[in-house]
Structure formats: structure tokens, C-alpha cells
């Protein structure tokens, strides 16, 4: 029995040395080794979201301003637009790009106002909660669209199972049986 155990232990020790992850391997000799992660990037970390474009931000500010105006929020839409354009100027946007962003804002604002005007039930509880959150971010000077914020939050998580047991959950819409749930069912049915 002891004669059999010694070769198995030697083989196991030799194989464990091959899988240590560093040093020389056949893959590194033949040029098929995976490239190591960049300095400061943790392996397995979610990639960062691409930065939003000025167009994305202009569309966001215009559409949120229109949604908030339609639902009766008390804020100065012109001042919000001015703060956004000043923010873009501070980011280094040239005057011709500022003019283009002003047009994009106007198109987004006008389009949302027109579409929302055709829907008498536009300001539901669910929609107004999202509008309130978006408007608060914009008034605070944060003009980044939500998708960048969501991707950034995902990259900041602690791991695969983080958040599973801390009571947090993703909002997937109105709760079953609530008034908003029935409204969404009627909208889906076309009534």
C-alpha cells in the first residue's frame, strides 16, 4: 500500500505545480496563453459601461423635462436645460455641438410632450415614481442616463451572490393585483 501511495503523491505534487497559474507553460511557449488582465482590473469583474454621449444626455434631459412637465412637477425646465448645456460646455463641447444638443433637447422634449398628451393615463403612480427619481438626479447635476448607472453599479458589486440575502431585489413592475398591475394588463390588451 505504501509503495502505491508514494508515486501517487509525487504525481499529484507534479501536476499541482503545473496549474499554479504563473511561470512557464506550453501555452506561453506557443503563443496561445491568455493575456493577463490589465493592471488594476480584477479578473472576472464586469466590464465598465461605455461613457454616455452628449446626444444621450441631451435626449435624457429633454425627455425627463417633458415627462415632469406633463405630470405637473414644479421645476424650471429652462433652467434645467441651461444647466445641462453649461455642463456640456464645461466638458469641452464646442459651440456648434452645443447648438446641436439644444436641437436634440427640443426634439426629445416636443416628442415626449406630444406622445404623453395623447395618453390620458400617462401619469400613473409607477411612471411618476420614475420621473421623480430621474428629475431629482438631473436637478442635482447628474446628467448620466440610467443604463450607465446600472452598469456601473453592477461592476461595483462584491461578487456573484452579493445582494441575494440582504433583502434587496430588483423592481420588476407593479405588484400582482395592484391598481397599476390591472392598468398595465388593460394597456397590454389594448383597452
C-alpha positions in Angstrom: 0.0 0.0 0.0 2.8 2.4 0.9 4.6 1.7 -2.4 1.5 2.7 -4.3 0.9 5.9 -2.3 4.3 7.5 -2.9 4.1 7.6 -6.7 0.5 8.9 -6.5 1.7 11.7 -4.1 4.6 12.5 -6.4 2.3 12.7 -9.4 -0.2 14.9 -7.6 2.6 17.2 -6.5 4.0 17.5 -10.0 0.6 18.2 -11.5 -0.3 20.8 -8.9 2.9 22.7 -9.8 1.7 22.8 -13.4 -1.6 24.5 -12.5 -0.1 27.2 -10.4 -1.0 29.9 -12.9 2.3 31.7 -13.2 5.6 31.0 -14.9 6.3 28.9 -18.0 3.7 26.7 -19.7 3.3 25.2 -23.1 0.7 27.8 -23.9 3.1 30.6 -23.2 5.8 28.9 -25.3 3.5 28.5 -28.3 1.9 31.9 -28.0 -1.6 30.7 -27.1 -1.6 31.9 -23.5 -4.4 34.1 -22.5 -3.4 37.7 -21.9 -3.3 38.7 -18.3 -5.7 41.3 -17.1 -4.7 45.0 -17.1 -3.2 46.4 -14.0 -5.8 47.4 -11.5 -8.6 45.2 -13.1 -9.8 42.3 -11.2 -10.2 39.0 -13.1 -13.9 38.2 -13.6 -15.0 41.8 -13.0 -17.9 43.1 -15.2 -16.7 45.4 -17.9 -17.4 49.1 -17.3 -20.2 50.6 -19.3 -19.2 52.8 -22.2 -19.4 56.5 -21.3 -22.6 58.2 -22.4 -22.5 60.5 -25.4 -23.6 64.2 -25.3 -26.5 63.1 -27.5 -27.6 60.5 -24.9 -27.5 63.1 -22.2 -29.4 65.8 -24.3 -32.1 63.3 -25.1 -32.4 62.3 -21.4 -32.7 65.9 -20.2 -35.3 66.8 -22.8 -37.4 63.7 -22.3 -37.4 63.8 -18.5 -38.2 67.5 -18.6 -41.2 66.8 -20.8 -42.4 63.9 -18.6 -42.1 66.0 -15.5 -43.8 68.9 -17.1 -46.7 66.7 -18.3 -47.1 65.2 -14.8 -47.2 68.6 -13.1 -43.8 68.7 -11.3 -42.8 72.2 -10.1 -39.4 72.9 -11.6 -37.8 75.4 -14.0 -37.4 73.4 -17.3 -35.5 76.3 -18.9 -33.0 76.5 -16.0 -32.5 72.7 -16.1 -31.8 72.9 -19.8 -29.4 75.8 -19.2 -27.6 73.8 -16.5 -27.3 70.9 -18.8 -25.8 73.0 -21.7 -23.4 74.6 -19.2 -22.3 71.2 -18.1 -21.6 70.1 -21.7 -19.7 73.4 -22.3 -17.6 72.6 -19.2 -16.9 69.1 -20.6 -15.4 70.9 -23.6 -18.2 70.8 -26.2 -17.6 73.4 -28.9 -20.4 76.0 -29.7 -21.6 74.1 -32.8 -22.1 71.0 -30.7 -24.0 72.9 -28.0 -26.3 74.2 -30.8 -26.9 70.6 -31.9 -27.5 69.4 -28.3 -30.1 72.2 -27.9 -31.9 70.9 -31.0 -31.8 67.3 -29.7 -33.2 68.5 -26.4 -36.0 70.3 -28.3 -36.9 67.2 -30.4 -36.9 65.0 -27.3 -39.0 67.5 -25.3 -41.5 68.0 -28.1 -41.8 64.4 -29.0 -42.5 63.3 -25.4 -45.0 66.1 -24.7 -46.9 65.2 -27.9 -46.9 61.4 -27.1 -47.8 62.0 -23.4 -50.6 64.4 -24.4 -52.3 61.6 -26.3 -52.3 59.3 -23.3 -54.8 60.4 -20.6 -53.4 57.9 -18.1 -49.8 58.9 -18.7 -49.1 60.0 -15.1 -49.6 56.7 -13.3 -48.1 56.1 -9.9 -45.4 53.8 -11.4 -44.4 56.3 -14.0 -44.4 59.3 -11.7 -42.0 57.5 -9.3 -39.5 57.0 -12.1 -40.0 60.6 -13.2 -39.4 61.8 -9.7 -36.1 59.9 -9.4 -34.8 61.0 -12.8 -35.8 64.6 -12.2 -34.1 64.6 -8.8 -30.8 63.3 -10.4 -31.0 65.9 -13.2 -31.7 68.8 -10.8 -28.6 67.6 -8.7 -26.5 68.0 -11.9 -26.2 64.3 -12.7 -26.9 64.1 -16.4 -25.8 60.4 -17.0 -28.5 58.1 -18.4 -29.7 55.2 -16.2 -28.0 52.5 -18.3 -24.6 53.8 -17.4 -25.6 54.0 -13.7 -26.9 50.4 -13.8 -23.8 49.0 -15.5 -21.6 50.9 -13.0 -23.5 49.5 -10.1 -23.1 46.0 -11.5 -19.4 46.5 -11.8 -19.2 47.7 -8.2 -20.8 44.6 -6.7 -18.9 42.3 -4.4 -19.4 39.1 -6.3 -21.9 36.7 -7.8 -24.1 36.3 -4.8 -23.9 39.8 -3.4 -27.3 41.2 -2.7 -29.1 37.9 -2.6 -29.5 37.8 1.1 -29.6 41.4 2.1 -33.3 41.9 1.3 -32.6 43.9 -1.9 -34.4 43.0 -5.1 -34.9 44.4 -8.5 -38.2 46.1 -9.1 -39.9 44.2 -11.9 -43.0 46.4 -12.1 -46.2 46.7 -10.2 -47.1 44.1 -7.6 -49.6 41.5 -8.7 -53.2 42.6 -8.2 -52.5 46.2 -7.5 -54.2 49.0 -9.4 -51.1 49.7 -11.5 -50.9 46.0 -12.4 -54.5 46.0 -13.6 -53.8 49.2 -15.6 -50.8 47.5 -17.3 -52.9 44.5 -18.1 -55.5 46.7 -19.8 -52.8 48.5 -21.7 -51.4 45.2 -22.9 -54.9 44.1 -24.0 -55.4 47.4 -25.9 -58.2 48.7 -23.8 
